[in-house]
Amino acid sequence: MTLKEFIRQFDKENSIVLLEGKRNVLEADKEKLTALGKILASKTEKMIFRSGNAEGADQLFSEGVIAVDGKRLQVITPYYGHRQKTNKAYETISLDDINIAAEPEVLYQSKSNKKTESLISKFVSGDKNRLTIKAAYIIRDTIKAIGADEIKPAAFGIFYDDLENPGAGGTGHTMNVCRHNNIPIIDQKTWFKWLEE
């Protein structure tokens, strides 16, 4: 898929595009993430960019979008005040604003992450501590992809992954949820080429 094909297909009203990835970004790649955010925001008019507000890839992509059109950046956070100083999104939705217990599909798909499966039930039942907070991040990652009540699902996912250990951690979970729900995704193997178009 070329950049032009992507824009033609996804620059539509209510089209949500995930821009996210690993916290650890190779030094040589950092400028590329910001550049992609700028290119996408400047060459499109309607799509909304969604981030999880994490350090690394999320922040770098977001900085690129904000440099051009901050009104099209939406952030979903695991709790109120998450990395508030770096969050420049026009719209921020916290899990604290969502009745997670009333989102059975979100919970079901979040539990597909076996490392946090047992923590999710504890977190939703109100047991919130430094261990169960890990569940909030996975639930947030699921909602970024499939949405929730009054939160639209993503139409497309653009990721920065660790190509030496692909599909791991929260980024891998979000990518898997996208795949499971037929949300097309790409990583830098594709979008690095877009920077040269």
VOGU-3710 file (C-alpha; in Angstrom, 3 decimals, decimal comma):
1> mtlkefirqf> 0,000/0,000/0,000  1,352/3,390/-0,976  0,739/6,611/0,922  -1,561/7,849/-1,862  -3,601/4,624/-1,736  -3,858/4,874/2,046  -5,049/8,497/1,894  -7,542/7,754/-0,870  -9,027/4,880/1,114  -8,977/6,270/4,656
11> dkensivlle> -9,196/10,077/4,566  -12,920/10,079/5,326  -15,239/11,502/7,975  -15,052/9,496/11,224  -12,015/7,524/10,029  -9,808/6,817/13,055  -6,164/5,924/12,404  -3,984/4,525/15,193  -0,475/6,003/15,371  1,486/4,128/17,985
21> gkrnvleadk> 4,166/1,690/18,903  7,057/0,794/21,129  8,416/2,948/23,916  11,965/2,192/22,795  12,545/3,876/19,461  15,884/3,530/17,699  17,693/6,874/17,684  17,956/6,763/13,872  14,172/6,301/13,582  12,909/9,056/15,903
31> ekltalgkil> 12,755/11,788/13,242  10,903/9,411/10,915  8,024/8,970/13,361  7,583/12,722/13,774  7,914/13,175/10,009  5,149/10,626/9,366  2,831/12,414/11,795  3,460/15,692/9,959  2,990/14,165/6,501  -0,250/12,435/7,427
41> asktekmifr> -1,711/15,521/9,110  -0,720/17,804/6,221  -1,808/15,525/3,334  -5,182/14,543/4,825  -8,196/16,548/5,937  -10,686/14,304/7,668  -9,015/11,376/9,437  -8,549/11,512/13,197  -5,323/10,192/14,702  -5,570/8,134/17,895
51> sgnaegadql> -2,758/7,533/20,360  -2,255/5,941/23,760  -0,057/8,803/25,009  2,872/6,521/25,883  6,525/7,547/25,765  8,451/6,777/22,618  6,562/6,058/19,393  3,170/7,394/20,555  4,662/10,703/21,608  6,836/11,093/18,492
61> fsegviavdg> 3,951/10,376/16,094  1,736/12,764/18,085  4,312/15,577/18,003  4,270/15,361/14,210  0,463/15,558/14,050  0,316/18,446/16,551  2,870/20,445/14,548  0,316/20,534/11,706  -3,190/20,048/13,131  -3,600/19,282/16,830
71> krlqvitpyy> -7,403/19,267/16,503  -7,218/15,864/14,864  -5,339/14,116/17,678  -7,298/11,956/20,105  -5,689/10,214/23,065  -7,057/7,340/25,135  -5,386/7,062/28,531  -5,447/4,280/31,145  -6,393/6,750/33,918  -6,905/10,469/34,595
81> ghrqktnkay> -3,717/12,510/34,450  -1,664/9,886/32,581  1,447/11,724/31,280  -0,562/14,932/31,387  2,415/17,234/30,796  3,179/15,641/27,425  -0,439/15,195/26,323  -1,250/17,851/23,720  -4,300/16,082/22,280  -7,413/17,998/21,354
91> etislddini> -9,537/15,212/22,865  -8,503/12,957/25,741  -10,611/10,028/26,907  -9,629/8,279/30,125  -10,673/4,750/31,092  -12,046/6,483/34,202  -14,732/7,936/31,880  -15,784/4,514/30,598  -17,933/1,941/32,382  -15,597/-0,950/31,614
101> aaepevlyqs> -17,879/-3,519/33,271  -20,540/-2,633/30,671  -18,126/-3,426/27,802  -18,119/-7,252/27,584  -16,415/-7,359/24,174  -13,619/-5,078/25,392  -13,094/-7,302/28,427  -13,221/-10,496/26,377  -10,659/-9,251/23,873  -8,454/-7,749/26,590
111> ksnkktesli> -8,305/-11,146/28,282  -6,741/-12,586/25,122  -3,537/-11,114/26,556  -2,626/-14,082/28,764  -0,075/-12,138/30,847  -2,753/-9,826/32,247  -5,879/-12,005/31,947  -6,245/-12,574/35,700  -5,511/-8,923/36,489  -8,321/-7,665/34,261
121> skfvsgdknr> -11,125/-9,184/36,349  -9,535/-7,837/39,539  -9,142/-4,366/38,030  -12,735/-4,234/36,772  -14,073/-5,381/40,155  -12,384/-2,360/41,749  -9,148/-3,900/43,018  -6,801/-1,136/41,883  -3,161/-1,295/42,895  0,261/-1,093/41,257
131> ltikaayiir> -0,095/-4,646/39,919  -3,646/-4,462/38,532  -2,924/-1,100/36,866  -1,197/-3,185/34,162  -4,698/-4,344/33,206  -5,723/-0,725/32,573  -3,043/-0,403/29,901  -4,214/-3,557/28,090  -7,881/-2,498/28,319  -6,880/0,924/26,966
141> dtikaigade> -5,013/-0,780/24,103  -8,090/-2,857/23,258  -10,390/0,178/23,271  -7,986/2,100/21,025  -8,612/-0,583/18,384  -12,247/-1,691/18,766  -13,729/1,337/20,517  -16,348/1,282/23,250  -19,660/2,966/23,963  -19,491/6,289/22,083
151> ikpaafgify> -15,857/5,650/21,071  -15,577/4,698/17,420  -13,399/1,744/16,426  -10,198/2,341/14,493  -10,283/1,995/10,705  -6,527/1,456/10,323  -3,428/0,986/12,474  0,041/2,398/11,808  2,638/0,962/14,168  6,281/1,265/15,071
161> ddlenpgagg> 7,232/-2,222/16,220  10,453/-3,821/17,454  11,387/-5,709/14,300  13,820/-7,922/16,240  11,078/-9,005/18,671  7,876/-8,242/16,771  4,411/-8,370/18,263  5,448/-8,210/21,926  3,946/-6,226/24,823  1,104/-3,742/24,594
171> tghtmnvcrh> 1,937/-2,844/21,002  1,711/-6,509/20,033  -1,605/-6,813/21,902  -3,061/-3,833/20,014  -1,836/-5,259/16,699  -3,412/-8,638/17,528  -6,728/-7,031/18,451  -6,658/-5,161/15,124  -5,963/-8,383/13,213  -8,717/-10,243/15,102
181> nnipiidqkt> -11,184/-7,493/14,155  -10,067/-7,135/10,518  -8,608/-3,669/11,089  -5,759/-3,378/8,571  -2,344/-2,596/10,037  1,142/-1,757/8,842  4,468/-1,243/10,561  7,579/0,660/9,571  8,496/-1,901/6,913  5,707/-0,245/4,898
191> wfkwlee> 5,444/3,315/6,135  9,191/4,106/6,033  8,723/3,931/2,234  5,945/6,531/2,482  8,500/9,086/3,651  10,230/8,802/0,278  7,080/9,188/-1,871
//
